[in-house]
Amino acid sequence: MNNLITVALSQYGVKEVKGSKDHPQIIHYFTSMGFDKSKYNDETAWCGAFANWVARKAGFESSKKLNARSWLAVGNSTNSPEPGDVVVLWRDNPDSWKGHVGFLVKESKRYVYLLGGNQGNSVSIKAYPKNRVLGYRKLNRNG
């Protein structure tokens, strides 16, 4: 199994805490990148923080940024994605700055199935329409 998928699956089910408390592991995704924990909580969009944490823990390059679309500049573009490759999606509309990032688990004719953070407020696997894909990226190993 792809090391990125293995690391991401180790977090499966990590979920936001309702109310004023925060899940400590979600906060760790931010702080492990050097972001100030006082500025983030588990209600903050955290798919990018999760993707960075997974990539770094698995020994791959990362975007070092919190926005999902920053992943479009990491690794190498591919037209034949494999499980573990990064998938970047648009959110709201294709020209918006907003997006989502996750790791490819599988794809069908109409959907990509992503393992990612902040999917239904948790680390989970979710299907997204392929027409929302901005790009597929193969990450390079560090070192």
C-alpha positions in Angstrom: 0.0 0.0 0.0 1.2 3.5 -0.8 2.9 5.1 2.2 0.8 8.3 1.9 -2.4 6.3 2.1 -1.0 4.3 5.1 -0.2 7.5 7.0 -3.5 9.2 6.1 -5.5 6.1 7.1 -3.8 6.1 10.5 -5.8 9.3 11.1 -9.1 7.9 9.8 -12.0 9.1 12.0 -10.2 12.1 13.6 -13.2 14.4 13.9 -13.9 18.0 14.9 -15.2 18.5 18.4 -18.5 20.5 18.6 -18.5 23.6 20.7 -15.5 25.5 22.1 -13.2 22.6 22.4 -10.8 21.5 19.6 -9.5 18.0 18.7 -5.9 18.1 19.7 -4.7 16.1 16.6 -6.3 18.6 14.2 -4.5 21.5 16.0 -1.3 19.4 15.7 -1.7 19.3 11.9 -1.3 23.2 12.0 1.4 23.4 14.7 3.5 20.7 13.1 3.9 23.1 10.2 4.9 26.0 12.5 1.5 27.8 12.5 0.5 29.5 15.8 -2.2 27.3 17.5 -3.9 30.4 18.9 -4.9 31.4 15.4 -6.5 28.1 14.4 -9.1 25.7 15.7 -10.8 22.6 14.4 -13.5 24.7 12.7 -10.8 26.3 10.5 -10.6 24.7 7.0 -7.9 22.1 7.6 -7.7 19.9 4.5 -4.4 21.6 3.5 -2.9 21.2 7.0 -3.9 17.5 7.0 -2.3 17.0 3.6 0.9 18.7 4.6 1.1 16.6 7.8 0.5 13.4 5.9 3.1 14.2 3.2 5.8 15.2 5.7 5.2 12.2 8.0 5.4 9.9 5.0 8.6 11.5 3.8 7.4 13.4 0.8 7.5 17.1 -0.2 4.6 19.3 0.9 3.1 22.7 0.0 4.0 24.2 3.4 0.8 26.3 2.9 -2.7 25.9 4.2 -4.7 26.6 1.0 -5.7 23.6 -1.0 -4.7 25.1 -4.4 -1.1 25.5 -3.2 -0.8 21.8 -4.0 -1.0 22.5 -7.7 2.6 23.7 -7.5 3.9 20.6 -5.6 5.3 17.4 -7.3 4.6 16.6 -10.9 1.3 16.8 -12.8 0.0 13.5 -14.0 -2.8 12.4 -16.3 -2.8 8.9 -15.0 -3.2 9.2 -11.3 -2.6 6.3 -8.9 -3.7 5.7 -5.3 -1.9 8.1 -3.0 -1.5 10.8 -5.6 -2.7 14.3 -4.5 -6.0 15.5 -6.0 -6.9 19.2 -6.0 -10.5 20.2 -6.5 -12.2 23.6 -6.9 -14.8 24.8 -4.5 -17.6 27.3 -5.2 -16.4 27.8 -8.8 -13.4 26.9 -10.9 -12.0 30.5 -10.7 -12.4 30.9 -7.0 -9.4 30.8 -4.7 -11.2 28.1 -2.7 -10.5 24.4 -3.1 -10.1 21.1 -1.5 -7.1 18.6 -1.4 -6.9 14.9 -0.6 -5.2 11.7 -1.6 -6.7 9.5 -4.3 -8.0 6.2 -3.1 -9.7 5.2 -6.4 -11.7 6.6 -9.3 -14.7 5.6 -11.3 -16.0 7.0 -14.5 -17.7 9.9 -12.8 -16.0 10.2 -9.3 -12.7 10.5 -7.5 -12.6 9.0 -4.0 -10.4 11.0 -1.7 -8.9 10.2 1.7 -8.6 13.6 3.2 -9.1 15.9 6.2 -12.1 18.1 6.8 -14.4 15.9 4.7 -17.6 15.9 6.7 -15.6 17.5 9.5 -13.4 14.5 9.8 -10.6 12.4 8.2 -12.7 10.2 5.9 -13.0 8.9 2.3 -15.5 10.8 0.2 -16.5 10.7 -3.5 -16.3 14.0 -5.5 -17.4 14.5 -9.1 -14.5 14.4 -11.5 -15.6 17.6 -13.1 -14.3 19.4 -10.0 -10.7 18.2 -10.4 -8.2 20.9 -11.1 -5.2 18.6 -11.1 -3.5 15.4 -10.1 0.0 15.5 -8.6 2.6 12.8 -8.0 4.7 13.8 -5.0 8.5 13.5 -4.8 10.2 11.9 -1.8 12.2 14.2 0.4 16.0 13.7 0.3 
